Amino acid sequence: MAADSARLFSSFDYYQALFENPKSNSVLLIDPQGIILETNRAFLLSFGYEPEDVVGQNFSILFTEADQKKDRPSRELKTVLDEGQSFDNNYLVNKNRTLTWVSGESILITNGQHRKCILKIIQNIHTQKESEDSIVRLNNFNENILGSIEDAVIVLDQELRILKANRSFTQIFNFSDQQVSKIDFREFIRSFDINSELYNVIIGTIQSNLNISKLQLDFESGNSEKRVFDISCSKLDEQGEQNNVLLIFHDVTAQKHFEKQREDILNFVAHELRNPLTNIILNIELMDELHRDNEFEEFGSFIERSKTNAHRLKKLINELYKSTKLISGNFDPEGTVFDFEEMIDEAIHSIRLVHPNFDIAKTIRDPVTIFADRDKLTQVVTNYLTNAVKYSDGNTHIEVEIKVEENSAVFSVRDYGKGIPAKELPYIFNRFFRAEKTKSLEGLGLGLFLSRQIIESHKGRTWAKSEEGKGSTFYFSIPLTHPDPDSGSDPQ
């Protein structure tokens, strides 16, 4: 049987058939020095050459200049002569100098006269290569898009294995790239998916034709920070029975925080304004009854109460207005040069007129001339002093100090009153914040917030130290700047 096959094989001229008949496989016959001896018709048709263009030429003319500089033709020739064959995958230069991506194999052959030649078979894979490059570019493009998305994005298979996760997912949930493929997704969501809402949505999406589902869940991320996510789930594609699911975690924590803050502010303002307004309405109703009964003797006291509460309302509304103006960025300090101590003395004098029983001691470490908005700084100093009086808890001694540190003027007010609990101290300059023990006192809790806004507009800072039951010290510092004579009153 083997002998029959050998006789059958030898009866065909395979070389001639391979050389002349193919329409897509190009064939070159090359001598050991790399000179092209013959080409088949498929080569000429594929790359636009005529026989006289290539026959007698070194086959290196078919390589790009870059490949020639890398010595690829001679290296290919050496490989064939040493090993009997070689494989290549590179650009081939067409007659019109365009490039075609080809793949081929070169084989060392010997004829009956023991003459050696190289048979080079070339396949045009340009379309395939372009498709591959296009897919690579598309994948890179998709990866770049995923990498730039702030939302956490993952792809799950029907077994809930993570097939892909973007950088935001690993950062938000504190995973390394190596950990992602090993994550047990069911275990991962169990801590925050208490009622299995997310799990049921994912399974429902896999098992149905439902395009997209959304839900909102609270989650504690890897750094113990509580966050709120809007999660969308959609079927990505189908591969046989394989259904992949795309999950997008959109962080809405800040939005929820602002919504709650807005709600708290509205509730707070409504509560603060309701009391004086109710009192005014009640006084008006009582005066109306007295008027009908012709009893005018008590009108004066009711009018006085109404005026007092109207002033309270005006004060609260002014505080809100000032706060809104500062937050909206409509406030610019109006700088002038003035004596810092003189401004402090005026603020102390105004407090003493209203609270003559308080002993306010002043210490000047350094004389200071400053460039700043005098009225606004007076407002801050007055607010510090007013707070010291308000929270004195009966201790009427207050200490004021002025000094210079690191080219900044530093002002402080110390009282020996209620003090502030350590857990509340970081929040006292926040808008509408009121310490638990001071909520019965009048005010919106905007004074310290406005003070911080004013000082920060001067490139300064505010801070406080306190010990509960022993009093507090409030500070602010602003840089010692001076006006530029060439640019009006702007500080340098």
ROLO-527755 format. One record per residue (C-alpha): residue in one letter; x negated, y negated, z; chain; residue number from 1. Coordinates in steps of 0.001 Angstrom, whole numbers, plus 524288, in hexadecimal, padded with zeros to 5 digits. Layout:
N
<"a" <X Y Z> "A" NUM> ...
***
This chain:
492
<"m" <80000 80000 80000> "A" 1> <"a" <7F4E4 7F6CB 80383> "A" 2> <"a" <7EDE6 7FA2D 7F6D0> "A" 3> <"d" <7FA42 7F713 7EF25> "A" 4> <"s" <7FB46 7E9D1 7F5E9> "A" 5> <"a" <7ED0D 7E6C9 7F2C1> "A" 6> <"r" <7EEFD 7EA29 7E47B> "A" 7> <"l" <7FB62 7E1E7 7E43E> "A" 8> <"f" <7F46B 7D668 7EA9E> "A" 9> <"s" <7E8F5 7D6F6 7E125> "A" 10> <"s" <7F21D 7D6FB 7D57B> "A" 11> <"f" <7F65F 7C8E7 7D845> "A" 12> <"d" <7EE3D 7BCAB 7D626> "A" 13> <"y" <7F1B7 7B627 7E303> "A" 14> <"y" <7E81A 7AAFC 7E1C6> "A" 15> <"q" <7ED82 7A718 7D489> "A" 16> <"a" <7FB68 7A7F4 7D98E> "A" 17> <"l" <7F836 79FE3 7E5BA> "A" 18> <"f" <7F0F5 795B0 7DDD0> "A" 19> <"e" <7FA56 7937C 7D27E> "A" 20> <"n" <8081F 7962B 7D737> "A" 21> <"p" <80A93 78E92 7E403> "A" 22> <"k" <81243 781E8 7E307> "A" 23> <"s" <80FFF 77D01 7F0EC> "A" 24> <"n" <80329 7835E 7F515> "A" 25> <"s" <7F7B5 77C1D 7EF2E> "A" 26> <"v" <7EB32 783DD 7ECA8> "A" 27> <"l" <7DD34 77F5B 7EA6C> "A" 28> <"l" <7D16D 7878B 7E6D6> "A" 29> <"i" <7C51D 781A0 7ECC5> "A" 30> <"d" <7B6E7 785D6 7EC04> "A" 31> <"p" <7AE62 7872E 7F85C> "A" 32> <"q" <7A95C 77942 7F666> "A" 33> <"g" <7B727 773D2 7F6DF> "A" 34> <"i" <7B898 7711A 7E843> "A" 35> <"i" <7C670 77328 7E311> "A" 36> <"l" <7C5FF 77D69 7D83F> "A" 37> <"e" <7D462 77EA1 7D51E> "A" 38> <"t" <7E1F0 77A2C 7D9E7> "A" 39> <"n" <7EF40 78016 7D7D3> "A" 40> <"r" <7FACD 778F5 7D1C4> "A" 41> <"a" <801C9 7778E 7DEEB> "A" 42> <"f" <7F66D 76F61 7E42A> "A" 43> <"l" <7F667 76650 7D86D> "A" 44> <"l" <80522 7644C 7D92B> "A" 45> <"s" <8053F 76249 7E7DA> "A" 46> <"f" <7FA6C 75831 7E8CB> "A" 47> <"g" <7FA84 7519C 7DB59> "A" 48> <"y" <7ED03 75594 7D6B4> "A" 49> <"e" <7E8D3 75A18 7C92D> "A" 50> <"p" <7DECE 76530 7C824> "A" 51> <"e" <7D414 75BC8 7C3B9> "A" 52> <"d" <7D665 7537A 7D005> "A" 53> <"v" <7D233 75E2E 7D955> "A" 54> <"v" <7CB5B 7695F 7D259> "A" 55> <"g" <7BCB1 767C5 7D420> "A" 56> <"q" <7BEBC 75E8A 7DFC0> "A" 57> <"n" <7BB7D 76197 7EDDE> "A" 58> <"f" <7C7E9 7651E 7F513> "A" 59> <"s" <7C4BA 75A7A 7FF07> "A" 60> <"i" <7CB53 750B9 7F5BD> "A" 61> <"l" <7D842 75641 7FA9D> "A" 62> <"f" <7D530 7520D 808AE> "A" 63> <"t" <7D7C6 744AA 80E67> "A" 64> <"e" <7CC5D 73B97 81128> "A" 65> <"a" <7CE96 73D9C 81FB2> "A" 66> <"d" <7CDA1 74C63 81E3C> "A" 67> <"q" <7C19E 74B04 815AA> "A" 68> <"k" <7BB0B 742BD 8202B> "A" 69> <"k" <7BE35 74D7E 829DE> "A" 70> <"d" <7B762 7570E 82082> "A" 71> <"r" <7C378 75F98 81FC1> "A" 72> <"p" <7C11D 7648A 811A9> "A" 73> <"s" <7B37C 769E7 8147A> "A" 74> <"r" <7B7DE 76F94 8218E> "A" 75> <"e" <7C318 776A2 81AD0> "A" 76> <"l" <7B9D3 77BC1 8105C> "A" 77> <"k" <7B038 780AB 81A8E> "A" 78> <"t" <7BAFE 78783 8222E> "A" 79> <"v" <7BFB8 78ED1 8162E> "A" 80> <"l" <7B1FF 7931D 81243> "A" 81> <"d" <7AEA4 7974D 82047> "A" 82> <"e" <7BB76 79D83 8244E> "A" 83> <"g" <7C20F 7A10D 8178A> "A" 84> <"q" <7CD9C 797E9 81937> "A" 85> <"s" <7D237 78B2F 81F5C> "A" 86> <"f" <7DECD 783FF 821FF> "A" 87> <"d" <7E186 7758C 82028> "A" 88> <"n" <7EC48 76BF7 82337> "A" 89> <"n" <7E9D8 75E21 81E76> "A" 90> <"y" <7ECEC 753A7 8145E> "A" 91> <"l" <7EA16 75623 805EF> "A" 92> <"v" <7E77C 74A75 7FD24> "A" 93> <"n" <7F060 749FF 7F130> "A" 94> <"k" <7EBB7 7446A 7E435> "A" 95> <"n" <7F35F 737E2 7E6EC> "A" 96> <"r" <7EC26 73705 7F418> "A" 97> <"t" <7F829 739F3 7FC20> "A" 98> <"l" <7F6CB 7442C 806C3> "A" 99> <"t" <7FDC8 75118 8083C> "A" 100> <"w" <7FD03 75958 8146A> "A" 101> <"v" <7F8E7 76723 810CB> "A" 102> <"s" <7F5EF 773E2 81776> "A" 103> <"g" <7ED91 77E74 81161> "A" 104> <"e" <7E46F 789E3 81247> "A" 105> <"s" <7D766 78BD0 80B83> "A" 106> <"i" <7D293 799B4 808E6> "A" 107> <"l" <7C520 79E34 80483> "A" 108> <"i" <7C64D 7A7C7 7F8F3> "A" 109> <"t" <7BC50 7AF8D 7F109> "A" 110> <"n" <7BE50 7B465 7E310> "A" 111> <"g" <7B8C9 7C078 7DC4B> "A" 112> <"q" <7AC3B 7B955 7D8E3> "A" 113> <"h" <7AA46 7B61F 7E76B> "A" 114> <"r" <7ACEB 7A7D7 7E4FF> "A" 115> <"k" <7B2C2 7A0F8 7F0B8> "A" 116> <"c" <7BD72 796C6 7EFC8> "A" 117> <"i" <7C73C 7908B 7F8D0> "A" 118> <"l" <7D5CC 791CD 7F68D> "A" 119> <"k" <7DCAE 78638 7FCE0> "A" 120> <"i" <7EB67 7874E 7FE5A> "A" 121> <"i" <7F278 77A8D 8017F> "A" 122> <"q" <8006C 77873 80656> "A" 123> <"n" <80746 76B4D 80621> "A" 124> <"i" <80CC6 7695F 813FF> "A" 125> <"h" <80E79 75AAF 8131C> "A" 126> <"t" <81D45 75AD2 814FB> "A" 127> <"q" <81C21 76445 82051> "A" 128> <"k" <8114F 75C16 8266A> "A" 129> <"e" <81928 74F95 824F8> "A" 130> <"s" <824AD 7564F 82B7A> "A" 131> <"e" <81BF2 75ADB 83691> "A" 132> <"d" <8161F 74D46 83810> "A" 133> <"s" <823A8 7476B 837A8> "A" 134> <"i" <82805 75093 84272> "A" 135> <"v" <81BE7 74D48 84A6B> "A" 136> <"r" <81E37 73EB4 84873> "A" 137> <"l" <82C80 7404D 84C03> "A" 138> <"n" <828EB 74809 85825> "A" 139> <"n" <81EE2 73DBC 85BE2> "A" 140> <"f" <828F1 73330 85951> "A" 141> <"n" <832E4 73A40 861CA> "A" 142> <"e" <828BA 73C5A 86C5F> "A" 143> <"n" <8253D 72DE5 86C09> "A" 144> <"i" <83393 72A3F 86D0B> "A" 145> <"l" <83598 733A3 8785D> "A" 146> <"g" <82962 72E79 87EDE> "A" 147> <"s" <82E0B 72069 87DE2> "A" 148> <"i" <83BC5 7231A 8831F> "A" 149> <"e" <83D56 71EFA 89148> "A" 150> <"d" <84860 728BC 8935A> "A" 151> <"a" <84482 7367C 89769> "A" 152> <"v" <8471C 73FC6 88C03> "A" 153> <"i" <8467B 74EA6 88C27> "A" 154> <"v" <84AB0 759B5 88326> "A" 155> <"l" <84FD2 7665B 8892B> "A" 156> <"d" <85262 77379 882D5> "A" 157> <"q" <85E6B 77B97 8862C> "A" 158> <"e" <856E2 781F9 89165> "A" 159> <"l" <8549D 77434 896DF> "A" 160> <"r" <84611 774E4 89452> "A" 161> <"i" <83FB9 767AC 8917C> "A" 162> <"l" <83ACE 767D3 8837B> "A" 163> <"k" <836A2 7599B 882F8> "A" 164> <"a" <835BE 74E32 88C68> "A" 165> <"n" <83152 74043 889EA> "A" 166> <"r" <827A4 7387C 891FF> "A" 167> <"s" <83256 73134 89951> "A" 168> <"f" <837E0 73DFD 89E6B> "A" 169> <"t" <82AD4 7422C 8A41B> "A" 170> <"q" <82871 734B8 8A9F8> "A" 171> <"i" <835FB 732B8 8AFC6> "A" 172> <"f" <836C7 74040 8B5B1> "A" 173> <"n" <82855 7411D 8B916> "A" 174> <"f" <8247C 74CF5 8B0EF> "A" 175> <"s" <817D5 74F4F 8A9A7> "A" 176> <"d" <8185D 75338 89B46> "A" 177> <"q" <8139B 760C2 89F20> "A" 178> <"q" <81EA2 7627F 8A8FD> "A" 179> <"v" <829CD 75F55 89FAD> "A" 180> <"s" <82A40 76C6C 8989C> "A" 181> <"k" <82A49 7738A 8A5AE> "A" 182> <"i" <83580 76BDF 8ABBE> "A" 183> <"d" <84132 773D0 8B017> "A" 184> <"f" <84B74 76A2C 8AB61> "A" 185> <"r" <85662 77027 8B386> "A" 186> <"e" <84E00 76EA3 8BFB2> "A" 187> <"f" <849DE 760F8 8BB86> "A" 188> <"i" <857CB 75BAF 8BAC3> "A" 189> <"r" <85D17 76321 8C680> "A" 190> <"s" <858A0 758DB 8D060> "A" 191> <"f" <8609E 74DE5 8CA2F> "A" 192> <"d" <86ACE 75539 8C229> "A" 193> <"i" <87237 758B6 8CE9E> "A" 194> <"n" <87F14 75C4F 8C82A> "A" 195> <"s" <8789A 76261 8BC24> "A" 196> <"e" <87E30 7578B 8B394> "A" 197> <"l" <87227 75663 8AB06> "A" 198> <"y" <87066 76517 8AA06> "A" 199> <"n" <87E92 766E4 8A5DA> "A" 200> <"v" <87D69 75BFF 89BC4> "A" 201> <"i" <8713C 76238 895D3> "A" 202> <"i" <8775C 76FC4 8953D> "A" 203> <"g" <883ED 76A05 88FB6> "A" 204> <"t" <87C3B 762F0 8851F> "A" 205> <"i" <874E4 76F65 88174> "A" 206> <"q" <88136 777A1 880CC> "A" 207> <"s" <889FA 76DEC 879BB> "A" 208> <"n" <889C7 7649B 86E61> "A" 209> <"l" <88A16 75916 877AD> "A" 210> <"n" <880EA 74F12 871E7> "A" 211> <"i" <87D61 746FE 87DCE> "A" 212> <"s" <880AB 7466B 88C30> "A" 213> <"k" <87CEC 73C51 89663> "A" 214> <"l" <87C81 73BD2 8A51D> "A" 215> <"q" <875FD 733E5 8AFC2> "A" 216> <"l" <86DCE 739D0 8BA9D> "A" 217> <"d" <86585 734DE 8C5DA> "A" 218> <"f" <857F0 73A92 8C643> "A" 219> <"e" <84C1B 739B8 8CF25> "A" 220> <"s" <83FFF 7393C 8C68E> "A" 221> <"g" <832A8 73EF2 8C988> "A" 222> <"n" <82E5A 732FD 8D162> "A" 223> <"s" <83AA2 733E3 8D9F9> "A" 224> <"e" <840C3 72829 8D337> "A" 225> <"k" <84F8E 72932 8D1CB> "A" 226> <"r" <8540B 726AE 8C3F7> "A" 227> <"v" <860BD 7274F 8BC62> "A" 228> <"f" <8612D 72D16 8AEAD> "A" 229> <"d" <86B27 72D13 8A3C2> "A" 230> <"i" <868C9 73A58 89D86> "A" 231> <"s" <86D2E 73D89 88FB7> "A" 232> <"c" <86D3B 74B74 88A92> "A" 233> <"s" <86EC9 74F33 87C43> "A" 234> <"k" <86CC8 75B19 873B0> "A" 235> <"l" <86063 7590D 86BEE> "A" 236> <"d" <86020 763D1 861BF> "A" 237> <"e" <8637C 771F1 85F09> "A" 238> <"q" <859A7 77C47 85B2B> "A" 239> <"g" <860F3 78903 859CE> "A" 240> <"e" <866C5 78B00 8672D> "A" 241> <"q" <85D56 7816E 86D6F> "A" 242> <"n" <863C9 774C6 871FC> "A" 243> <"n" <85AAD 76A0D 8769C> "A" 244> <"v" <85F76 75EF0 87F25> "A" 245> <"l" <85A61 750FF 87FDC> "A" 246> <"l" <85B02 74A66 88D31> "A" 247> <"i" <85897 73BD0 88EF5> "A" 248> <"f" <85711 73641 89CBD> "A" 249> <"h" <859D7 72797 89C4F> "A" 250> <"d" <855B7 720B0 8A8D5> "A" 251> <"v" <86099 7178C 8AD79> "A" 252> <"t" <85B38 7159F 8BB42> "A" 253> <"a" <85888 7071B 8B973> "A" 254> <"q" <865DE 704F4 8B339> "A" 255> <"k" <86C91 70BE7 8BE8D> "A" 256> <"h" <86478 70424 8C835> "A" 257> <"f" <86865 6F747 8C1DB> "A" 258> <"e" <8769F 6FB64 8C17E> "A" 259> <"k" <8762F 6FE9F 8CFF9> "A" 260> <"q" <86ED8 6F21D 8D2F4> "A" 261> <"r" <878F6 6EA2B 8CB81> "A" 262> <"e" <883EC 6F10E 8D2A9> "A" 263> <"d" <87D38 6EEB8 8DFC7> "A" 264> <"i" <87B2E 6E05E 8DC86> "A" 265> <"l" <88950 6DE67 8D89F> "A" 266> <"n" <88E0E 6E54C 8E4EE> "A" 267> <"f" <8848C 6DD8C 8ED48> "A" 268> <"v" <88823 6D062 8E771> "A" 269> <"a" <896AA 6D37E 8E849> "A" 270> <"h" <89512 6D702 8F69D> "A" 271> <"e" <88D18 6CAD9 8F9EA> "A" 272> <"l" <8963D 6C179 8F2CD> "A" 273> <"r" <8A2C4 6C7B1 8F7BE> "A" 274> <"n" <8A119 6C3E1 90621> "A" 275> <"p" <89FC5 6B50B 904AB> "A" 276> <"l" <8A9EB 6B4E4 8F9CF> "A" 277> <"t" <8B3A2 6BC63 9024B> "A" 278> <"n" <8B12E 6B2D5 90D56> "A" 279> <"i" <8B3C4 6A716 9047D> "A" 280> <"i" <8C06A 6AD16 8FF63> "A" 281> <"l" <8C4ED 6B021 90D3D> "A" 282> <"n" <8C230 6A238 911B8> "A" 283> <"i" <8C9BE 69CC7 90627> "A" 284> <"e" <8D553 6A5A6 90939> "A" 285> <"l" <8D51D 6A172 9179A> "A" 286> <"m" <8D45D 6931C 913BD> "A" 287> <"d" <8DFD2 69544 90A7E> "A" 288> <"e" <8E7DF 69AD8 915B1> "A" 289> <"l" <8E41E 68F75 91E98> "A" 290> <"h" <8E7A6 685EC 913CC> "A" 291> <"r" <8F528 68BE8 91265> "A" 292> <"d" <8F716 68B0F 92123> "A" 293> <"n" <8F1B1 67D1C 9217B> "A" 294> <"e" <8E6FA 68153 92B02> "A" 295> <"f" <8DAE2 679D0 926A3> "A" 296> <"e" <8D2C6 679DF 93315> "A" 297> <"e" <8CAE5 68629 92F68> "A" 298> <"f" <8C88C 68247 9213E> "A" 299> <"g" <8BAF2 67D1C 92451> "A" 300> <"s" <8B5AE 68A16 9299D> "A" 301> <"f" <8BB36 691E0 91E28> "A" 302> <"i" <8B59A 6883D 91459> "A" 303> <"e" <8A85B 68918 91B1F> "A" 304> <"r" <8A896 697EC 91A9A> "A" 305> <"s" <8AC29 69780 90C2E> "A" 306> <"k" <8A105 68E03 9095D> "A" 307> <"t" <89765 696AB 910AA> "A" 308> <"n" <89B72 6A2B9 90903> "A" 309> <"a" <89B8D 69B37 8FC32> "A" 310> <"h" <88D72 69720 8FEE5> "A" 311> <"r" <88A31 6A55D 901BA> "A" 312> <"l" <88FF2 6A920 8F498> "A" 313> <"k" <8885B 69E60 8EDCB> "A" 314> <"k" <87BAC 6A2C5 8F43F> "A" 315> <"l" <87DC5 6B0FA 8F049> "A" 316> <"i" <8810E 6AD29 8E244> "A" 317> <"n" <87508 6A442 8E191> "A" 318> <"e" <86C74 6AF76 8E602> "A" 319> <"l" <87212 6B812 8DB48> "A" 320> <"y" <87009 6AD52 8D148> "A" 321> <"k" <861E2 6AB23 8D53B> "A" 322> <"s" <85F5D 6B9AF 8D4D3> "A" 323> <"t" <8654C 6BAF8 8C736> "A" 324> <"k" <85D6A 6AF70 8C226> "A" 325> <"l" <8509C 6B4FF 8C72B> "A" 326> <"i" <85356 6C2D0 8C213> "A" 327> <"s" <85742 6BDF6 8B493> "A" 328> <"g" <84A0E 6B758 8B309> "A" 329> <"n" <84FD2 6A991 8B250> "A" 330> <"f" <84700 6A4C1 8BD48> "A" 331> <"d" <839DB 69E6A 8BA84> "A" 332> <"p" <831ED 6986B 8C5AC> "A" 333> <"e" <83057 689AE 8C496> "A" 334> <"g" <8225C 687E7 8C90D> "A" 335> <"t" <81D72 67C1A 8D08E> "A" 336> <"v" <8118A 679FE 8D934> "A" 337> <"f" <81506 67889 8E79E> "A" 338> <"d" <81022 67A90 8F565> "A" 339> <"f" <81443 68837 8F990> "A" 340> <"e" <8143E 6851B 90830> "A" 341> <"e" <81CA4 67917 9062D> "A" 342> <"m" <826E2 68140 8FF22> "A" 343> <"i" <8269F 68B48 90A37> "A" 344> <"d" <82878 6806E 9144C> "A" 345> <"e" <83492 67B7F 90D36> "A" 346> <"a" <83A8F 68931 90D12> "A" 347> <"i" <8377E 68B14 91B9B> "A" 348> <"h" <83D7F 67DCF 91EBE> "A" 349> <"s" <84A38 68156 917BE> "A" 350> <"i" <84B36 68E23 91F6F> "A" 351> <"r" <84892 68730 92C5E> "A" 352> <"l" <853A9 67DA5 929BC> "A" 353> <"v" <85D52 688E8 92892> "A" 354> <"h" <8570B 69193 9330B> "A" 355> <"p" <850C2 6883F 93CF0> "A" 356> <"n" <84F18 692DA 94735> "A" 357> <"f" <84544 69A8C 93ED4> "A" 358> <"d" <836B5 698E1 9411A> "A" 359> <"i" <82FBB 6993B 933E5> "A" 360> <"a" <820D9 69977 9356F> "A" 361> <"k" <81880 6964A 92976> "A" 362> <"t" <80A74 69A8A 9270C> "A" 363> <"i" <802B2 694EA 91BAC> "A" 364> <"r" <7F6AE 69D0C 9186A> "A" 365> <"d" <7F36D 6958F 90C0E> "A" 366> <"p" <7F874 688CE 90624> "A" 367> <"v" <7FF0F 68BB7 8F927> "A" 368> <"t" <80280 6835C 8ED63> "A" 369> <"i" <80A6A 68B53 8E3D6> "A" 370> <"f" <81043 68AA5 8D637> "A" 371> <"a" <81DE9 690B1 8D675> "A" 372> <"d" <82C8A 68E25 8D672> "A" 373> <"r" <82DE5 686D9 8E35C> "A" 374> <"d" <83CB4 68800 8E495> "A" 375> <"k" <83CC4 6968C 8E1DE> "A" 376> <"l" <831C0 69959 8EB87> "A" 377> <"t" <83904 69136 8F5AA> "A" 378> <"q" <844B6 69A14 8F33B> "A" 379> <"v" <83C31 6A622 8F5DF> "A" 380> <"v" <83631 6A082 90250> "A" 381> <"t" <84393 69C3E 9073F> "A" 382> <"n" <8490A 6A9B9 9047C> "A" 383> <"y" <83DE2 6B048 90C04> "A" 384> <"l" <8401B 6A730 91795> "A" 385> <"t" <84EEA 6A8EE 9170A> "A" 386> <"n" <84D4D 6B7B4 91767> "A" 387> <"a" <84411 6B68C 92300> "A" 388> <"v" <84E8C 6AEE3 92A36> "A" 389> <"k" <859B2 6B7B7 925D7> "A" 390> <"y" <852F3 6C449 92A14> "A" 391> <"s" <84C46 6BECB 93635> "A" 392> <"d" <854EB 6C6D5 93F56> "A" 393> <"g" <8541E 6BBE4 9495E> "A" 394> <"n" <84549 6BA14 948E3> "A" 395> <"t" <84383 6ABE3 944A2> "A" 396> <"h" <834CD 6ABE9 94214> "A" 397> <"i" <830B6 6ABB9 933B3> "A" 398> <"e" <822E8 6AABE 92E39> "A" 399> <"v" <81F3A 6A4D7 9210A> "A" 400> <"e" <811AB 6A656 91B01> "A" 401> <"i" <80B1E 6A0D5 90EC9> "A" 402> <"k" <7FE02 6A5A6 909BC> "A" 403> <"v" <7F635 6A80E 8FD51> "A" 404> <"e" <7F23A 6B5BD 8F917> "A" 405> <"e" <7EBD9 6B98C 8EC34> "A" 406> <"n" <7EF67 6AC93 8E5B5> "A" 407> <"s" <7FDB4 6ADBD 8E9BF> "A" 408> <"a" <805BE 6A61E 8F38B> "A" 409> <"v" <80BA1 6AF81 8FD78> "A" 410> <"f" <81776 6ABB3 90591> "A" 411> <"s" <81D7B 6B3E1 91082> "A" 412> <"v" <828B6 6B2EA 91A4B> "A" 413> <"r" <828C7 6BBA8 92646> "A" 414> <"d" <8344E 6BDFD 92F67> "A" 415> <"y" <835BC 6C68D 93B75> "A" 416> <"g" <8439B 6CB04 938F8> "A" 417> <"k" <84AA9 6D730 93447> "A" 418> <"g" <8402D 6DC5F 92B38> "A" 419> <"i" <842AC 6E526 91F79> "A" 420> <"p" <842CE 6F419 91F88> "A" 421> <"a" <8374C 6F9E1 91805> "A" 422> <"k" <8405C 7011C 90E9D> "A" 423> <"e" <84706 6F44D 90AAE> "A" 424> <"l" <83AE1 6EBB5 909A0> "A" 425> <"p" <8378F 6EF4E 8FB56> "A" 426> <"y" <844FE 6EAAA 8F6BC> "A" 427> <"i" <846E3 6DDB2 8FDC6> "A" 428> <"f" <8437B 6D574 8F1BA> "A" 429> <"n" <84D47 6DCDC 8E94B> "A" 430> <"r" <85995 6D62B 8E4AD> "A" 431> <"f" <86548 6D76A 8EDEC> "A" 432> <"f" <85D76 6DF81 8F7A6> "A" 433> <"r" <861BB 6DDF2 905D6> "A" 434> <"a" <85B3C 6E547 910EF> "A" 435> <"e" <86495 6EE1D 9184A> "A" 436> <"k" <863A4 6E626 924EB> "A" 437> <"t" <8662B 6D91F 91E12> "A" 438> <"k" <8721E 6DC71 915D6> "A" 439> <"s" <87B03 6D53F 91F6B> "A" 440> <"l" <873BF 6C877 91CC1> "A" 441> <"e" <8787C 6BF21 9123F> "A" 442> <"g" <87254 6BF28 904B1> "A" 443> <"l" <87167 6C6B6 8F811> "A" 444> <"g" <863B4 6CBBC 8FA41> "A" 445> <"l" <85E53 6C35D 8EF2C> "A" 446> <"g" <85510 6BA59 8F69F> "A" 447> <"l" <84915 6C311 8F699> "A" 448> <"f" <84BFE 6C7B0 8E8CE> "A" 449> <"l" <84C7C 6B997 8E3EC> "A" 450> <"s" <84004 6B69A 8EB7D> "A" 451> <"r" <838ED 6C1BF 8E4CA> "A" 452> <"q" <83DC8 6BD3C 8D761> "A" 453> <"i" <838D9 6AF61 8D9E4> "A" 454> <"i" <82B86 6B3CA 8DEC8> "A" 455> <"e" <829C4 6BD73 8D3A1> "A" 456> <"s" <82CFF 6B290 8C9F6> "A" 457> <"h" <820F1 6ABC8 8CFC5> "A" 458> <"k" <818C1 6B82B 8CD55> "A" 459> <"g" <818D3 6BABF 8DBF1> "A" 460> <"r" <81DBA 6C5B6 8E4A4> "A" 461> <"t" <8263F 6C7D0 8F0AC> "A" 462> <"w" <8252C 6D1EF 8FB7A> "A" 463> <"a" <828A6 6D44D 909B2> "A" 464> <"k" <8241E 6DB7C 915D4> "A" 465> <"s" <82D3D 6DF58 920AF> "A" 466> <"e" <82EE1 6E7B7 92CC7> "A" 467> <"e" <83C89 6EAEC 93120> "A" 468> <"g" <84009 6E3B0 93DAF> "A" 469> <"k" <83393 6DB73 93D58> "A" 470> <"g" <835D5 6D24E 931E8> "A" 471> <"s" <8317A 6D01E 923EE> "A" 472> <"t" <827B1 6C843 91C06> "A" 473> <"f" <82B3D 6C3E6 90E47> "A" 474> <"y" <820A9 6BFA9 904B4> "A" 475> <"f" <81F29 6B9C4 8F754> "A" 476> <"s" <8131C 6B5EE 8EFAF> "A" 477> <"i" <81193 6AE0C 8E33D> "A" 478> <"p" <80527 6AB31 8DB6F> "A" 479> <"l" <7FE77 69E12 8DD86> "A" 480> <"t" <8001C 698F0 8CFAB> "A" 481> <"h" <7FE71 68B2C 8CA85> "A" 482> <"p" <80472 6841B 8BECE> "A" 483> <"d" <7FCFF 683BA 8B207> "A" 484> <"p" <7FB03 67554 8AE96> "A" 485> <"d" <7FB6F 678A4 8A00A> "A" 486> <"s" <80829 68032 8A035> "A" 487> <"g" <811BC 678BC 8A89E> "A" 488> <"s" <8150E 67F07 8B5A2> "A" 489> <"d" <812E7 68D60 8B285> "A" 490> <"p" <80A13 693F1 8BC94> "A" 491> <"q" <7FD1C 69A08 8B8E0> "A" 492> 
***
